[in-house]
């Protein structure tokens, strides 16, 4: 006999109890009330509670990760793959007309009450990994694009073409560290020291990424996405004797490849980052014929680009340290070096390694050299085009830095110098003359309280001969000098790049600091998208001010450094000065070979 349904049984019973009368209206009413009850229950669960629903962290243990050649702490080969949500491509920001800059800029935050359900965003899965306390990689996963070899490895195979005046092949050896240096004069440690090219960060960073402990082949888990394009090496090949079409070719090819990837459409590339081991001006060709336009392409502006010198007026590039000669393989090598720097006797009050820049009208190097030569407590290592110059000898430079309390770091051909990081590695307190030489550049790696580890002397005071550098440094009490030197020495781990073929046990190096900062930036962008937060009053040409704000601060206003960052009113003037700085950098690099 066929089993009756509960509904049909209810109807028959009702008819029997009603002496055979039909009570269909009453049944329909009860059925309607029942349906309304379940509708309201489901509506409350999925709509009202759905926006605040967060999946249990324990369920993240079963998230699928393709672990082929990937080093990650946990895996679950039987995990069920979730279906992907619709991809949402953010609308590009319209170009803004130039406007006058107010003295105080307050953020204007737009808030849309009709926000999307957070669960509909494809990156929610990545954000939730941080809630899984049992996963040490939660919130730290990095997905690396598998780029065609023409964007990276092929350049290394053709290393002889990377510079028109030197064979770069020796500098790409040892995972980008260059040849190992001898320690005949006892200036270095016995291990971990290499003749590293100052523009080799592309390869060093890329090889460090291969050792990162939270790589994933599942891009939906990624806190950020790395693009292993050797942008610095690419532009180095074509700067001299090639037209702009050749210089832009690889960048345009890269952007075309990325935009066809599903990962790109999630945030329009705003969760992507890449590294270029050169100064930003090599990638910002405006009206001049210098460099390429990678950082000016719409796609390039969406990505975060890590360079050894960033632009103070742009929001899409970030400064990371120049590589030094020291690349330790384990913590103990760092600790031993730090202890040695603490115990050194420093017979010179200050020192300077560098040459004059007679072709740069605003350069103060000539005045600095004069003051050093006139002082009995300054050591000078004067550099020039001669191949016999000791400035080309890492041991001579490091020996002088180790013998000095303060190391002068004026602008070079552009704002920054590798020498600043060599000096701090030697435990020498840096003296800066322009805030863009360090303070607004390396905000991820240097303390915001710059007076704790350095001395600032305005280059205008030096240029106008209003100050004696020796007198200014002698005014600092010995106890304060000792504190500053200890601060510099304690910063050493985060200013160096560890050997990419190994990994430090507990210390974070410059690579680790940069990756953490990128992840923090992408996470903030994602949360802003979810909350529909937009600072409509953001002024990009004041980017240097935003980078100095403390956590939670949003307002910017007048700053003591404003005169240092007055942007030329004419874009062509900015282009010419930037291109000239980049050209000078290359010319002096040529002279050092």
Secondary structure, 3 states (H helix, E strand, C coil): CCCCCHHHHHHHHHHHHCCCCCCHHHHHHHHHHHHHHHHHHHHHHHHHCHHHCCCCHHHHHHCCCCCCCCCCCCCCCCCCCCCCCCCCCCCCCCCCCCCCCCCCECCCEECCCCCCCHHHCCCHHHHHHHHCCCCCCCCCCEEECCCCHHHCHHHHHCHHHCCCCCCHHHHHHHHHCCCECCCCCCCCCCCCEECCCCCCHHHHHHHHHHCCCCECCCHHHCCEEECCCCHHHHHHHHCCCCCHHHHHHHHHHHHHHHHCCHHHHHHCCCCEEEEEEEEHHHHCCCCCCCCCCHHHCHHHHHCEEEEEECCCCCCCEEECCCCCCECCCCHHHHHHHHHHHHHCCCCEEEEEEECCCCCCCCCCHHHHHHHHHHCCCEEEEECCCCCCCHHHCHHHHHHHHHCEEEEEECCCCCCCCCHHHHHHHCCCEEEECCHHHCCCCCCCCCCCCHHHCEEECCHHHHHCCCCCHHHHHHCCCHHHHHHHHHHHHHHHHHHCCCCCCCCCCCCCCHHHHHHHHHHHHHHHHHHHHHHCCEECCCCHHHHHHHCCCCCCCCCECCCCCHHHHCCCCCHHHHHHHHHHHHHHHHHHHHHCC
